[in-house]
Amino acid sequence: MKNIISKLYEIIKNTKDFIEAEESIQSYMYNLFSDLLGEVFHI
């Protein structure tokens, strides 16, 4: 959980505006959940 919060903080800190931050966070979370679901359903 700390890694996720740290990554979100890093994204917010390194972006120029909130729209760019939101898009980056959305992309990061989508990739994270895809990876996690892939691990869960990997047989």
C-alpha distance matrix in Angstrom:
0.0 3.8 5.4 5.3 6.4 8.6 10.0 10.8 12.5 14.3 15.6 16.9 18.4 20.1 21.7 25.0 24.8 22.6 23.9 22.9 19.4 19.1 20.5 18.2 15.0 16.7 17.5 14.0 12.6 15.7 15.4 11.8 13.0 16.3 15.0 13.0 16.2 18.3 16.9 17.3 20.9 22.0 24.8
3.8 0.0 3.8 5.4 5.2 6.0 8.5 9.9 10.4 12.1 14.2 15.3 16.2 18.1 20.1 23.5 23.7 21.9 23.6 22.4 18.8 19.3 20.8 18.1 15.4 17.8 18.4 14.8 14.2 17.6 17.1 13.8 15.7 18.8 17.3 15.9 19.3 21.1 19.7 20.6 24.1 24.8 27.8
5.4 3.8 0.0 3.8 5.5 5.1 6.1 8.6 9.8 10.4 12.2 14.3 15.1 16.3 18.4 22.0 22.5 21.0 22.3 20.6 17.3 17.9 18.9 15.8 13.5 15.9 15.9 12.2 12.2 15.4 14.3 11.3 13.9 16.5 14.7 14.1 17.6 18.9 17.7 19.3 22.5 22.9 26.0
5.3 5.4 3.8 0.0 3.8 5.4 5.1 6.2 8.6 9.8 10.6 12.4 14.1 15.4 16.8 20.3 20.2 18.3 19.4 18.0 14.6 14.7 15.8 13.1 10.3 12.5 13.0 9.4 8.9 12.4 11.9 9.0 11.3 14.3 13.3 12.7 15.9 17.7 17.1 18.3 21.3 22.2 25.6
6.4 5.2 5.5 3.8 0.0 3.8 5.4 5.1 6.1 8.5 9.9 10.6 12.1 14.2 15.7 18.9 18.7 16.8 18.5 17.5 13.8 14.3 16.2 13.7 10.8 13.6 14.8 11.6 11.1 14.9 15.0 12.4 14.4 17.6 17.0 16.2 19.3 21.3 20.8 21.7 24.8 25.9 29.2
8.6 6.0 5.1 5.4 3.8 0.0 3.8 5.5 5.1 6.1 8.7 10.0 10.4 12.2 14.4 17.8 18.4 17.2 19.1 17.5 14.0 15.3 16.9 13.9 11.8 15.1 15.6 12.2 12.9 16.5 15.9 13.7 16.4 19.1 18.0 17.8 21.2 22.7 22.0 23.5 26.5 27.1 30.5
10.0 8.5 6.1 5.1 5.4 3.8 0.0 3.8 5.4 5.0 6.2 8.7 9.8 10.5 12.4 16.0 16.6 15.5 16.8 14.8 11.5 12.9 13.8 10.5 8.9 12.1 12.1 8.7 10.1 13.5 12.7 11.1 14.2 16.5 15.6 16.1 19.3 20.5 20.3 22.1 24.8 25.3 28.8
10.8 9.9 8.6 6.2 5.1 5.5 3.8 0.0 3.8 5.4 5.1 6.2 8.5 10.0 10.9 14.2 14.1 12.4 13.9 12.5 8.9 9.9 11.6 9.0 6.6 10.1 11.1 8.5 9.2 12.8 13.2 11.8 14.2 16.9 16.9 17.1 19.8 21.6 21.8 23.1 25.7 26.7 30.3
12.5 10.4 9.8 8.6 6.1 5.1 5.4 3.8 0.0 3.8 5.5 5.2 6.0 8.5 10.2 13.2 13.6 12.4 14.8 13.5 9.9 11.8 13.9 11.4 9.7 13.4 14.5 12.1 13.0 16.6 16.8 15.4 18.0 20.6 20.4 20.5 23.4 25.1 25.1 26.5 29.2 30.1 33.6
14.3 12.1 10.4 9.8 8.5 6.1 5.0 5.4 3.8 0.0 3.8 5.5 5.1 6.1 8.6 12.1 13.3 13.1 15.0 12.8 9.8 12.4 13.7 10.6 10.0 13.8 14.0 11.6 13.6 16.8 16.3 15.4 18.5 20.6 20.1 20.9 23.9 25.0 25.1 27.0 29.5 30.0 33.6
15.6 14.2 12.2 10.6 9.9 8.7 6.2 5.1 5.5 3.8 0.0 3.8 5.5 5.3 6.2 9.9 10.7 10.2 11.6 9.2 6.3 9.0 9.9 6.9 7.0 10.7 10.9 9.3 11.6 14.4 14.4 14.2 17.1 19.0 19.0 20.2 22.8 23.9 24.6 26.4 28.6 29.3 32.9
16.9 15.3 14.3 12.4 10.6 10.0 8.7 6.2 5.2 5.5 3.8 0.0 3.8 5.6 5.6 8.3 8.4 7.7 10.2 8.8 5.5 8.3 10.5 8.7 8.2 11.8 13.1 11.9 13.5 16.5 17.2 16.9 19.3 21.5 21.9 22.7 25.1 26.7 27.4 28.9 31.1 32.1 35.8
18.4 16.2 15.1 14.1 12.1 10.4 9.8 8.5 6.0 5.1 5.5 3.8 0.0 3.8 5.8 8.2 9.6 10.1 12.9 11.2 8.6 11.9 13.8 11.6 11.7 15.3 16.1 14.7 16.6 19.7 19.8 19.5 22.2 24.3 24.3 25.2 27.9 29.2 29.7 31.4 33.8 34.5 38.1
20.1 18.1 16.3 15.4 14.2 12.2 10.5 10.0 8.5 6.1 5.3 5.6 3.8 0.0 3.8 6.8 9.2 10.6 12.5 9.8 8.3 12.0 12.8 10.4 11.6 15.1 15.1 14.0 16.7 19.2 19.0 19.2 22.2 23.8 23.8 25.2 27.8 28.7 29.4 31.5 33.6 34.0 37.7
21.7 20.1 18.4 16.8 15.7 14.4 12.4 10.9 10.2 8.6 6.2 5.6 5.8 3.8 0.0 3.8 5.8 7.4 9.0 6.4 5.7 9.4 10.2 8.7 10.5 13.5 13.8 13.7 16.2 18.4 18.7 19.5 22.1 23.6 24.1 25.6 27.9 28.9 30.0 31.9 33.7 34.4 38.1
25.0 23.5 22.0 20.3 18.9 17.8 16.0 14.2 13.2 12.1 9.9 8.3 8.2 6.8 3.8 0.0 3.8 7.1 8.7 7.1 7.7 11.0 12.0 11.5 13.4 15.9 16.6 17.0 19.3 21.3 21.9 22.9 25.3 26.7 27.5 29.1 31.1 32.2 33.5 35.3 37.0 37.8 41.5
24.8 23.7 22.5 20.2 18.7 18.4 16.6 14.1 13.6 13.3 10.7 8.4 9.6 9.2 5.8 3.8 0.0 3.8 5.6 5.6 6.4 8.8 10.3 10.9 12.4 14.4 15.8 16.6 18.4 20.2 21.5 22.5 24.4 26.0 27.2 28.5 30.3 31.7 33.2 34.6 36.3 37.4 41.2
22.6 21.9 21.0 18.3 16.8 17.2 15.5 12.4 12.4 13.1 10.2 7.7 10.1 10.6 7.4 7.1 3.8 0.0 3.8 5.4 4.9 5.9 8.5 9.7 10.2 11.9 14.0 14.9 16.0 17.9 19.7 20.4 21.9 23.8 25.3 26.3 27.9 29.7 31.2 32.2 33.9 35.4 39.1
23.9 23.6 22.3 19.4 18.5 19.1 16.8 13.9 14.8 15.0 11.6 10.2 12.9 12.5 9.0 8.7 5.6 3.8 0.0 3.8 5.4 5.1 6.2 8.6 9.8 10.5 12.4 14.2 15.3 16.4 18.4 19.8 21.0 22.5 24.4 25.6 26.8 28.4 30.3 31.4 32.7 34.2 37.9
22.9 22.4 20.6 18.0 17.5 17.5 14.8 12.5 13.5 12.8 9.2 8.8 11.2 9.8 6.4 7.1 5.6 5.4 3.8 0.0 3.8 5.5 5.2 6.2 8.6 9.9 10.7 12.2 14.2 15.4 16.7 18.2 20.0 21.2 22.7 24.3 25.8 27.0 28.8 30.3 31.6 32.7 36.4
19.4 18.8 17.3 14.6 13.8 14.0 11.5 8.9 9.9 9.8 6.3 5.5 8.6 8.3 5.7 7.7 6.4 4.9 5.4 3.8 0.0 3.8 5.5 5.1 6.0 8.4 9.8 10.4 12.0 14.0 15.3 16.1 18.0 19.7 20.9 22.2 24.0 25.4 26.9 28.3 30.0 31.1 34.8
19.1 19.3 17.9 14.7 14.3 15.3 12.9 9.9 11.8 12.4 9.0 8.3 11.9 12.0 9.4 11.0 8.8 5.9 5.1 5.5 3.8 0.0 3.8 5.5 5.1 6.0 8.5 9.8 10.4 12.0 14.2 15.1 16.2 18.0 19.8 20.8 22.1 23.9 25.6 26.6 28.1 29.6 33.3
20.5 20.8 18.9 15.8 16.2 16.9 13.8 11.6 13.9 13.7 9.9 10.5 13.8 12.8 10.2 12.0 10.3 8.5 6.2 5.2 5.5 3.8 0.0 3.8 5.5 5.1 6.2 8.6 10.0 10.5 12.4 14.2 15.4 16.5 18.4 20.0 21.0 22.4 24.5 25.8 26.9 28.1 31.8
18.2 18.1 15.8 13.1 13.7 13.9 10.5 9.0 11.4 10.6 6.9 8.7 11.6 10.4 8.7 11.5 10.9 9.7 8.6 6.2 5.1 5.5 3.8 0.0 3.8 5.4 5.1 6.1 8.6 9.9 10.7 12.1 14.3 15.3 16.5 18.3 19.9 21.0 22.7 24.4 25.8 26.7 30.4
15.0 15.4 13.5 10.3 10.8 11.8 8.9 6.6 9.7 10.0 7.0 8.2 11.7 11.6 10.5 13.4 12.4 10.2 9.8 8.6 6.0 5.1 5.5 3.8 0.0 3.8 5.4 5.0 6.0 8.4 9.8 10.3 12.0 14.0 15.2 16.2 18.0 19.6 21.0 22.3 24.0 25.3 29.0
16.7 17.8 15.9 12.5 13.6 15.1 12.1 10.1 13.4 13.8 10.7 11.8 15.3 15.1 13.5 15.9 14.4 11.9 10.5 9.9 8.4 6.0 5.1 5.4 3.8 0.0 3.8 5.5 5.2 6.1 8.6 9.8 10.6 12.1 14.2 15.3 16.3 18.0 20.0 21.0 22.2 23.8 27.5
17.5 18.4 15.9 13.0 14.8 15.6 12.1 11.1 14.5 14.0 10.9 13.1 16.1 15.1 13.8 16.6 15.8 14.0 12.4 10.7 9.8 8.5 6.2 5.1 5.4 3.8 0.0 3.8 5.5 5.1 6.2 8.6 10.1 10.6 12.3 14.3 15.4 16.4 18.5 20.1 21.1 22.1 25.8
14.0 14.8 12.2 9.4 11.6 12.2 8.7 8.5 12.1 11.6 9.3 11.9 14.7 14.0 13.7 17.0 16.6 14.9 14.2 12.2 10.4 9.8 8.6 6.1 5.0 5.5 3.8 0.0 3.8 5.5 5.2 6.1 8.7 9.9 10.6 12.3 14.2 15.3 16.7 18.4 20.0 20.9 24.6
12.6 14.2 12.2 8.9 11.1 12.9 10.1 9.2 13.0 13.6 11.6 13.5 16.6 16.7 16.2 19.3 18.4 16.0 15.3 14.2 12.0 10.4 10.0 8.6 6.0 5.2 5.5 3.8 0.0 3.8 5.4 4.9 6.0 8.4 9.8 10.4 12.0 13.9 15.3 16.3 18.1 19.5 23.2
15.7 17.6 15.4 12.4 14.9 16.5 13.5 12.8 16.6 16.8 14.4 16.5 19.7 19.2 18.4 21.3 20.2 17.9 16.4 15.4 14.0 12.0 10.5 9.9 8.4 6.1 5.1 5.5 3.8 0.0 3.8 5.5 5.3 6.1 8.6 10.0 10.5 12.0 14.3 15.3 16.3 17.8 21.4
15.4 17.1 14.3 11.9 15.0 15.9 12.7 13.2 16.8 16.3 14.4 17.2 19.8 19.0 18.7 21.9 21.5 19.7 18.4 16.7 15.3 14.2 12.4 10.7 9.8 8.6 6.2 5.2 5.4 3.8 0.0 3.8 5.6 5.0 6.1 8.6 9.9 10.4 12.4 14.3 15.4 16.0 19.8
11.8 13.8 11.3 9.0 12.4 13.7 11.1 11.8 15.4 15.4 14.2 16.9 19.5 19.2 19.5 22.9 22.5 20.4 19.8 18.2 16.1 15.1 14.2 12.1 10.3 9.8 8.6 6.1 4.9 5.5 3.8 0.0 3.8 5.4 5.2 6.2 8.6 9.8 10.8 12.5 14.4 15.2 18.9
13.0 15.7 13.9 11.3 14.4 16.4 14.2 14.2 18.0 18.5 17.1 19.3 22.2 22.2 22.1 25.3 24.4 21.9 21.0 20.0 18.0 16.2 15.4 14.3 12.0 10.6 10.1 8.7 6.0 5.3 5.6 3.8 0.0 3.8 5.4 5.0 6.0 8.3 9.8 10.4 12.1 13.8 17.3
16.3 18.8 16.5 14.3 17.6 19.1 16.5 16.9 20.6 20.6 19.0 21.5 24.3 23.8 23.6 26.7 26.0 23.8 22.5 21.2 19.7 18.0 16.5 15.3 14.0 12.1 10.6 9.9 8.4 6.1 5.0 5.4 3.8 0.0 3.8 5.5 5.2 6.0 8.6 9.9 10.5 11.7 15.4
15.0 17.3 14.7 13.3 17.0 18.0 15.6 16.9 20.4 20.1 19.0 21.9 24.3 23.8 24.1 27.5 27.2 25.3 24.4 22.7 20.9 19.8 18.4 16.5 15.2 14.2 12.3 10.6 9.8 8.6 6.1 5.2 5.4 3.8 0.0 3.8 5.5 5.0 6.3 8.8 10.1 10.3 14.0
13.0 15.9 14.1 12.7 16.2 17.8 16.1 17.1 20.5 20.9 20.2 22.7 25.2 25.2 25.6 29.1 28.5 26.3 25.6 24.3 22.2 20.8 20.0 18.3 16.2 15.3 14.3 12.3 10.4 10.0 8.6 6.2 5.0 5.5 3.8 0.0 3.8 5.3 5.1 6.3 8.8 9.8 13.3
16.2 19.3 17.6 15.9 19.3 21.2 19.3 19.8 23.4 23.9 22.8 25.1 27.9 27.8 27.9 31.1 30.3 27.9 26.8 25.8 24.0 22.1 21.0 19.9 18.0 16.3 15.4 14.2 12.0 10.5 9.9 8.6 6.0 5.2 5.5 3.8 0.0 3.8 5.3 5.0 6.1 8.3 11.6
18.3 21.1 18.9 17.7 21.3 22.7 20.5 21.6 25.1 25.0 23.9 26.7 29.2 28.7 28.9 32.2 31.7 29.7 28.4 27.0 25.4 23.9 22.4 21.0 19.6 18.0 16.4 15.3 13.9 12.0 10.4 9.8 8.3 6.0 5.0 5.3 3.8 0.0 3.8 5.5 5.4 5.8 9.5
16.9 19.7 17.7 17.1 20.8 22.0 20.3 21.8 25.1 25.1 24.6 27.4 29.7 29.4 30.0 33.5 33.2 31.2 30.3 28.8 26.9 25.6 24.5 22.7 21.0 20.0 18.5 16.7 15.3 14.3 12.4 10.8 9.8 8.6 6.3 5.1 5.3 3.8 0.0 3.8 5.6 5.2 8.5
17.3 20.6 19.3 18.3 21.7 23.5 22.1 23.1 26.5 27.0 26.4 28.9 31.4 31.5 31.9 35.3 34.6 32.2 31.4 30.3 28.3 26.6 25.8 24.4 22.3 21.0 20.1 18.4 16.3 15.3 14.3 12.5 10.4 9.9 8.8 6.3 5.0 5.5 3.8 0.0 3.8 5.7 8.2
20.9 24.1 22.5 21.3 24.8 26.5 24.8 25.7 29.2 29.5 28.6 31.1 33.8 33.6 33.7 37.0 36.3 33.9 32.7 31.6 30.0 28.1 26.9 25.8 24.0 22.2 21.1 20.0 18.1 16.3 15.4 14.4 12.1 10.5 10.1 8.8 6.1 5.4 5.6 3.8 0.0 3.8 6.0
22.0 24.8 22.9 22.2 25.9 27.1 25.3 26.7 30.1 30.0 29.3 32.1 34.5 34.0 34.4 37.8 37.4 35.4 34.2 32.7 31.1 29.6 28.1 26.7 25.3 23.8 22.1 20.9 19.5 17.8 16.0 15.2 13.8 11.7 10.3 9.8 8.3 5.8 5.2 5.7 3.8 0.0 3.8
24.8 27.8 26.0 25.6 29.2 30.5 28.8 30.3 33.6 33.6 32.9 35.8 38.1 37.7 38.1 41.5 41.2 39.1 37.9 36.4 34.8 33.3 31.8 30.4 29.0 27.5 25.8 24.6 23.2 21.4 19.8 18.9 17.3 15.4 14.0 13.3 11.6 9.5 8.5 8.2 6.0 3.8 0.0
